[in-house]
């Protein structure tokens, strides 16, 4: 699965925690200054259960997740919120287990795990992050993953760090729980985004895809038209012969018996052509709908949670 990113989320605030412990200004400043997920990445777990997170999810929350850990903390920042409180913000990379828990509305708040003398440096370091049913610190965000595009809220969240939207959207990603279930661009979306957003499809591949998509229906249509033309010509020839016989014999019976079968054959072929025309019209509508519905896009950028050069700044 591609690495997913969230917008910055409030995971702790300076001052007393709910249970009476204290997060100092130095703690927050140290955490922001020292954190390097490539040096020592803080992993996300359930309720401080660490490797037992999967067991806790299944037996305590009745959510059978895949694996134990829930993702990683990518980067940290700090700013004062609207009430002037210094807040610690984190960009997270959640995995499928985290999303699954969140879909069940479980473990929606945060509780930080710190070491105040990390590697005997005298500085505080974020060593882990737990998601819990109740916030450990004040002013933390309640996380809710969504696929909806909320451009206005996202823009506000990125231009003003004090804005803390209630819903935290992923970067246009699927909430599927495994790679196989991950949605892919449909054939027609790929075709009609050619030379726009998708550099993977070459001209030869485009031509081959068009042939695969339209070749068989058009061939059937062409064959049906050819058969219909031949049948019509044969029918007209027979009708011409029959008319001549009728004129010579001056009898109605010959006309009735000799034209019934060709007429029925003509009607059957005409019906098949109408059916194929309907299929072609349905195919045309599918193509039209695919053009109107833009292909989904994700970012796999590892260093920048906004995507390549801020390309996805308007997506949550």
N, C-alpha and C positions, 0 to 999 in steps of 0.2 A: 504494500500500500504506500502511496506517495505520502511524504511527510506533511501533515496538516498543521496549520498555524491558527492561533486565535489573535484577536486584537489584545492590547494590554488590559489585563484584569487586575482589580484590586484584591490582593491576597492577604494584606495585613495593614495595620495602621499604628502609628506611634501612640504610646500611652498604655494604660492598663488593659489587659485582656479580660475576657468575661470571667475567668476563674481567678483573677487577681494577680497574675504575673504581669511583667512590664516589658514592653518593647520600646527601647530607647531610641532617640534620634541617631545615636552612634551606631546602633544595631542596623538601622535601615541604610545609613550612609555607607557603612562597611559592606553590607550585603551587595549594594549596587556597585560599589567600587571594585570589589574582589571577584564577583561572580564570573565564571568562565566555564560554560558547559562542556567545552572541549577539554578543559583541564580536569574538572570534576563536576559532572552533570548531576543535577538534582532530579531524581525520578519522582513520579507521582504515584501515590499508593492510596489504598482505602483505609481511612480511619486509623492511620499509624500502624497498620498490620503488616506492612512491608510485603515479604514473600507470601504471607498468608492472606493477602487481599482477595485472591480468588475464592478461598475457602470461606472467608467472612461474607463475601458477596452472595455466595450460594446459600449458606446456612443461616445467615442473619438477615439478609435482605431479600432472599429468594430470587436472586438474579444470577443465572449461571453464565458467567463471563468466560471468555477465552484467555487464560493466563492470569497472572497475578498483578503485575504492574500496569499502570494506566496511561503512561506517557512520560514526557520530559518537560522540564523548564528550560526554555531556550534563552531568554534574556530578561533582564530586570531593569526597571527605571523607578524613579520616585518623583512625586509632585504633591502639592497641597490641593486638597479637594475644595469644594464650595464652602465648607465650614472652616477652612484654614487648617485642617488636620493633615499632617504629613502621611502620605500613603505609599505603600510599596506595591508596584504594578509588575505583573509578570506576563510574558508571552509564552503560551503553552503549546506543546505539540501533543495533542491527545491521540490515543490509539482507539481501536474499535471497541475494546472493553470499556473504556471511559465513556464513549458515546452510548454504548448499550446501557450502562448504569444510568446515564443521564436521561435516556429515553424512558426509563422506569421511574424518573423523578426521585432518584436516590443519590445521596452524597453530592449535594449541589453547592456546598460552601467549602471554605479553605481553612487550613491550619498549617502554619509553617513549621519546619524542622530546622534548627540552627545549631551551629557550633561556635561558641563565643571565643574560642582560641584555636581556630582552624590551623592545623599543622604548626602549632606553637607560634603563630604569627601575631597573636594579640588582637586579631580582628575577627569580626563575626562573619560567618559564611553560611549561605543557604545550602544545607546538605540534602534536603528533601521537602516534599510538599504533600500533605494529606488532603483528601477531599472527605468531608464529613457531612452529617445531616444538620449540624448546627455550626454557625460560625464561631471560631475561637477568638477572633479579634473583631473589633467594631469596624464598620465601613467597608466590609468585604463584599465583593460582587457575588450575586447568585447566578451561577452559570447555567445557561440553557442553550444547547446546540440547536441550530435551525438551518434549513437549506434556503430560506427566503433571502432575497436580495434586498437589503435595507440600506440603500446608498446614502440617504440623507443622514441616518443615524451614524453610519460608519464614518462619513466625512466629519461629522461633529466629534466623534470619538478620537479621530486621528489629529484633528486640528486643535482640540482642547482636551488635554489629558484629564481634566477634571470631570469631563462628561463620562458617565459610566452607564452605558445602555443596559437594560435589563436582560436582553437577549444577546448571546454571543454567537454570532454566526461563523461557520467555517468558510474557507475560501471556495465557495461553490463546489462542495464535495458531496459525495454520496454518503448516506448513513448506513451503507451496507457493511456487514460484519466480516466479509472476507473478500479476497481479490476477485474470486470468480463472480461474485454478485455485483461487483463494481460496474456502474453503468458506463457504456461506451457510446461514442457518437454513432448514430445510425448511418447506414450507407448513404442516404440522401443528404444528411447533414454534412458528411465528409465531402461529398461531391460538390455541393454548392457553397462550401467554405474554401474551395480550392483557390490557392494564391491569396488567401486572406489571412486566416489565423493558423492554418494547418500546413506546415512545411514538410510534413512526412509524406504526403501523397505526391508522387511524380506524375508527369504528363502521361507516361505509359500506363501507370497504375490507374489514372483517371479514365483513360480510354478503355482499359480492361474492365473497370468497375461499371462504366456505362454499358458496355457490351453485356456483362453479366446481368445487370438490372433490367435492361430493356430488350436485349436480343431475343430471348425466347418468346415474350408476348408479341413482339412485332413480327417474328417469323410465323407464329400461329395465325396472326391476323392476315399476313400476306398470303399464306397457303389457303386460308378460308376464302379470301377474295378470289383467288385464282380458281379454286374449285367451284365457287358460286358462279363465276363467269362462264366456265365450261358447261356447267349444268344448265345455265340459262340459255346458252347457245344451242345445246342439245334439245332443250325443251321447246325453244322456238322452232327448231327444225322439225321436231315431231308434230308440233301443232300445225305447222305449215302443211305437212304431209296429210295429217288428219283432216284438215279443212278441205284439201283437194279431194280426199276420199268421200267426204260428206257431200260435197257438191256433185260428185259423180253418181253416188248411190242414192242421194236425196233421202237419207235416213238419219234419225236423231240418235239411235242406239249407238252407232259407231262413235259419235261425238262424245257421248257420256262415258263410255268404257275406255276410250283411248286417252282421254285427257285427265282422268282422275288421278292416276299414279304420278305422272310428271308434275302435276300441280302440287300434290302432296310432297314430293321430293323437293320441289322448289321452296315450299313453305318451310320445310325442315332446315334446309341450308340457310334460308334467310334468317331463321331463328338463331342459328349458330353464330352467324355474323353479328346479329344484334347483341348476343351475349358477349362476344369478343370486344365489340365496341364499348360495352359497359365496363369491361375489365380495363380497357385502355383509358377510359375516362377516370376510373378509380385510381389508376396508376398516376395519371396526370395530376389528380388532386393530391395524392400523397407527395409528389414532387413539389407541388406548390406549397403545401403545409410545411415541408421540410425547409424550404427557402425562408419562410416567415419565421420559423422557430430557430433562433441562433443556437449553435452548438455549445454545449457546456464546456467550461474551461477551468482548469485547476493550475495551481502553481506548485512546483516541486523545489523552489528555491530554498537553499539551506541556510544562507546567511542573512536573508532579508524577509521578514514575515509579511511584508507588503507585496512580495513577488519581485520579478526582475525589474529593477529601476523604478519601483513604485507603480508598476503597471496595474496592479489590482488594488490601488488605494481606495477605490470606491466600493470594494466588496468586503463584507465581514467574514 
